């Protein structure tokens, strides 16, 4: 099981990667709030996806988030590191189908 600090760092690493890719990909029309709920740590983070970037990452849940990733700490680290395809976590992502398609392009 990964630690809370490792998960926080992974989300910030993901944000940095998305930031560097945002210019090359062009703007992605996805403006949504995001929650990442870690079932094994009983913890959560939340932020916003805007213009292909993940911003304003902070501790705590956002129960009204339009996109929610409900997973374990190890799966989050594997996803961010590229060892786990987002399609394998499709049942763990709660979002409307159009947002899921855009999210796949983003990750």
Phi and psi in degrees as GROMACS dihedral restraints (atoms count N, CA, C in turn):
[ dihedral_restraints ]
;  ai    aj    ak    al  type     phi  dphi    fc
    3     4     5     6     1   -76.5    20    10
    4     5     6     7     1   159.8    20    10
    6     7     8     9     1   -88.1    20    10
    7     8     9    10     1   165.7    20    10
    9    10    11    12     1   -61.7    20    10
   10    11    12    13     1   -39.8    20    10
   12    13    14    15     1   -64.4    20    10
   13    14    15    16     1   -39.1    20    10
   15    16    17    18     1   -63.8    20    10
   16    17    18    19     1   -39.2    20    10
   18    19    20    21     1   -68.0    20    10
   19    20    21    22     1   -42.1    20    10
   21    22    23    24     1   -60.5    20    10
   22    23    24    25     1   -45.7    20    10
   24    25    26    27     1   -63.1    20    10
   25    26    27    28     1   -39.6    20    10
   27    28    29    30     1   -62.9    20    10
   28    29    30    31     1   -41.7    20    10
   30    31    32    33     1   -65.0    20    10
   31    32    33    34     1   -38.6    20    10
   33    34    35    36     1   -69.5    20    10
   34    35    36    37     1   -34.4    20    10
   36    37    38    39     1   -64.3    20    10
   37    38    39    40     1   -41.8    20    10
   39    40    41    42     1   -61.8    20    10
   40    41    42    43     1   -43.0    20    10
   42    43    44    45     1   -60.6    20    10
   43    44    45    46     1   -41.9    20    10
   45    46    47    48     1   -65.4    20    10
   46    47    48    49     1   -40.7    20    10
   48    49    50    51     1   -65.3    20    10
   49    50    51    52     1   -42.9    20    10
   51    52    53    54     1   -64.1    20    10
   52    53    54    55     1   -37.8    20    10
   54    55    56    57     1   -61.0    20    10
   55    56    57    58     1   -45.1    20    10
   57    58    59    60     1   -70.0    20    10
   58    59    60    61     1   -27.6    20    10
   60    61    62    63     1   -87.5    20    10
   61    62    63    64     1   -17.6    20    10
   63    64    65    66     1   -60.3    20    10
   64    65    66    67     1   -41.2    20    10
   66    67    68    69     1   -68.4    20    10
   67    68    69    70     1   -40.4    20    10
   69    70    71    72     1   -68.5    20    10
   70    71    72    73     1   -37.4    20    10
   72    73    74    75     1   -80.1    20    10
   73    74    75    76     1   -23.0    20    10
   75    76    77    78     1    85.5    20    10
   76    77    78    79     1   171.2    20    10
   78    79    80    81     1   -69.3    20    10
   79    80    81    82     1   133.8    20    10
   81    82    83    84     1  -104.6    20    10
   82    83    84    85     1   125.9    20    10
   84    85    86    87     1   -76.2    20    10
   85    86    87    88     1    79.0    20    10
   87    88    89    90     1  -147.0    20    10
   88    89    90    91     1   105.4    20    10
   90    91    92    93     1  -118.4    20    10
   91    92    93    94     1    98.3    20    10
   93    94    95    96     1  -144.5    20    10
   94    95    96    97     1   152.9    20    10
   96    97    98    99     1   -83.0    20    10
   97    98    99   100     1   149.4    20    10
   99   100   101   102     1  -132.9    20    10
  100   101   102   103     1   135.1    20    10
  102   103   104   105     1  -121.1    20    10
  103   104   105   106     1   140.8    20    10
  105   106   107   108     1  -121.2    20    10
  106   107   108   109     1   110.1    20    10
  108   109   110   111     1  -106.4    20    10
  109   110   111   112     1   122.0    20    10
  111   112   113   114     1  -101.0    20    10
  112   113   114   115     1   106.8    20    10
  114   115   116   117     1   -68.0    20    10
  115   116   117   118     1   -34.9    20    10
  117   118   119   120     1   -78.4    20    10
  118   119   120   121     1   -23.5    20    10
  120   121   122   123     1   -99.6    20    10
  121   122   123   124     1    -7.7    20    10
  123   124   125   126     1    52.2    20    10
  124   125   126   127     1    48.5    20    10
  126   127   128   129     1  -140.9    20    10
  127   128   129   130     1   168.1    20    10
  129   130   131   132     1  -152.1    20    10
  130   131   132   133     1   160.5    20    10
  132   133   134   135     1  -132.0    20    10
  133   134   135   136     1   159.9    20    10
  135   136   137   138     1  -148.2    20    10
  136   137   138   139     1   160.1    20    10
  138   139   140   141     1  -168.1    20    10
  139   140   141   142     1  -161.2    20    10
  141   142   143   144     1  -132.2    20    10
  142   143   144   145     1   145.3    20    10
  144   145   146   147     1  -103.9    20    10
  145   146   147   148     1   123.7    20    10
  147   148   149   150     1  -147.1    20    10
  148   149   150   151     1   127.5    20    10
  150   151   152   153     1    57.6    20    10
  151   152   153   154     1    33.7    20    10
  153   154   155   156     1    78.9    20    10
  154   155   156   157     1    10.3    20    10
  156   157   158   159     1  -118.5    20    10
  157   158   159   160     1   151.5    20    10
  159   160   161   162     1  -105.6    20    10
  160   161   162   163     1   117.1    20    10
  162   163   164   165     1  -129.3    20    10
  163   164   165   166     1   167.5    20    10
  165   166   167   168     1    55.7    20    10
  166   167   168   169     1    42.2    20    10
  168   169   170   171     1   -71.5    20    10
  169   170   171   172     1   129.3    20    10
  171   172   173   174     1  -146.5    20    10
  172   173   174   175     1   161.2    20    10
  174   175   176   177     1   -70.8    20    10
  175   176   177   178     1   151.5    20    10
  177   178   179   180     1   104.1    20    10
  178   179   180   181     1   161.5    20    10
  180   181   182   183     1   -90.7    20    10
  181   182   183   184     1   158.2    20    10
  183   184   185   186     1  -125.1    20    10
  184   185   186   187     1    95.8    20    10
  186   187   188   189     1   -63.5    20    10
  187   188   189   190     1   -16.1    20    10
  189   190   191   192     1   -99.4    20    10
  190   191   192   193     1     8.8    20    10
  192   193   194   195     1   -58.2    20    10
  193   194   195   196     1   137.9    20    10
  195   196   197   198     1   -74.1    20    10
  196   197   198   199     1   -26.9    20    10
  198   199   200   201     1  -125.8    20    10
  199   200   201   202     1   130.1    20    10
  201   202   203   204     1  -130.4    20    10
  202   203   204   205     1   129.5    20    10
  204   205   206   207     1  -105.2    20    10
  205   206   207   208     1   115.9    20    10
  207   208   209   210     1  -113.0    20    10
  208   209   210   211     1   108.6    20    10
  210   211   212   213     1  -153.9    20    10
  211   212   213   214     1  -177.9    20    10
  213   214   215   216     1   -93.0    20    10
  214   215   216   217     1   164.6    20    10
  216   217   218   219     1   -62.9    20    10
  217   218   219   220     1   -41.3    20    10
  219   220   221   222     1   -65.9    20    10
  220   221   222   223     1   -40.2    20    10
  222   223   224   225     1   -65.0    20    10
  223   224   225   226     1   -37.1    20    10
  225   226   227   228     1   -61.7    20    10
  226   227   228   229     1   -47.5    20    10
  228   229   230   231     1   -62.1    20    10
  229   230   231   232     1   -41.0    20    10
  231   232   233   234     1   -65.3    20    10
  232   233   234   235     1   -39.3    20    10
  234   235   236   237     1   -62.8    20    10
  235   236   237   238     1   -48.5    20    10
  237   238   239   240     1   -65.6    20    10
  238   239   240   241     1   -36.1    20    10
  240   241   242   243     1   -78.2    20    10
  241   242   243   244     1    -7.5    20    10
  243   244   245   246     1    85.6    20    10
  244   245   246   247     1     9.5    20    10
  246   247   248   249     1   -87.5    20    10
  247   248   249   250     1    -5.7    20    10
  249   250   251   252     1  -137.2    20    10
  250   251   252   253     1   124.3    20    10
  252   253   254   255     1   -71.4    20    10
  253   254   255   256     1   141.6    20    10
  255   256   257   258     1   -61.2    20    10
  256   257   258   259     1   -28.8    20    10
  258   259   260   261     1   -65.1    20    10
  259   260   261   262     1   -24.8    20    10
  261   262   263   264     1   -74.9    20    10
  262   263   264   265     1   -17.6    20    10
  264   265   266   267     1  -105.3    20    10
  265   266   267   268     1    13.1    20    10
  267   268   269   270     1   -56.2    20    10
  268   269   270   271     1   -34.8    20    10
  270   271   272   273     1   -75.8    20    10
  271   272   273   274     1   -15.5    20    10
  273   274   275   276     1   -89.9    20    10
  274   275   276   277     1    -7.5    20    10
  276   277   278   279     1  -102.9    20    10
  277   278   279   280     1   121.3    20    10
  279   280   281   282     1  -103.4    20    10
  280   281   282   283     1   108.8    20    10
  282   283   284   285     1  -164.1    20    10
  283   284   285   286     1   165.8    20    10
  285   286   287   288     1   -73.9    20    10
  286   287   288   289     1   157.6    20    10
  288   289   290   291     1   -58.0    20    10
  289   290   291   292     1   -35.5    20    10
  291   292   293   294     1   -68.7    20    10
  292   293   294   295     1   -38.5    20    10
  294   295   296   297     1   -66.3    20    10
  295   296   297   298     1   -35.7    20    10
  297   298   299   300     1   -61.1    20    10
  298   299   300   301     1   -42.9    20    10
  300   301   302   303     1   -62.6    20    10
  301   302   303   304     1   -43.8    20    10
  303   304   305   306     1   -66.3    20    10
  304   305   306   307     1   -38.8    20    10
  306   307   308   309     1   -63.8    20    10
  307   308   309   310     1   -38.6    20    10
  309   310   311   312     1   -60.5    20    10
  310   311   312   313     1   -40.6    20    10
  312   313   314   315     1   -63.8    20    10
  313   314   315   316     1   -35.9    20    10
  315   316   317   318     1   -69.9    20    10
  316   317   318   319     1   -42.1    20    10
